[in-house]
Amino acid sequence: MRRGHLLTTPPYEVETALKRLGADLRTARLRRNITLVEIAERIGASREVIGEAERGKPSTSVAIYAALLWSYGMVERLGGLADPTTDAEGLRLASLRERRHARAPQALDDDF
């Protein structure tokens, strides 16, 4: 998939996840009684960019999402997104590649 295509027509699951994240960030901002202008100034972005993030616009930088999470005291959640210890599919695939039997040790050859 070309980059431009991902930004204009992302897969449905990606679009839905971004919109949910944006809505959740908007809820966090409103619960803290922070305006768009205040949060934009706090993280060094424009009000428009914050609005785009809250709408889940695919071209919004992940740094904006991370900065918003940080400013709301929620950035620790970001670190667990791709935690390999909770990746059920990755763990399953890794277990399929693990050895089932040990190899017998080979005698060392000291003939130089």
Phi, psi and omega in degrees: 000129178289150182302314181301321179293321179297323182283332181266323180221076180290162174305148183308316182297322178292313179300316180296316180296318179294320178294321178294317177299314179299316179296321178294320178293322177296316178300316179299318180296313182294321178297332178270000179058048180248133178278164175302318181296316181297315182290325178298316178295320182298320183258358177077039178231173178274160177299324180297318180295320178296318177299319178296319178298317181291341175267356178076032180295125185300332183278357178293134182297143176298334178296327178293313178299317179296318180294321177296315177301317179299314184293337178265005180073029184237013187294335180299336179292332181297322182296337182267000185301315182244033181303117183297339180283347178247010180272089185302315181295315178297319178295320179296315180296320178296322181292332178290334181269352181290150178294142177263335182223147176279149176274146175289137180296142179266144178293141179281139179258116182259020177276108181261000000 
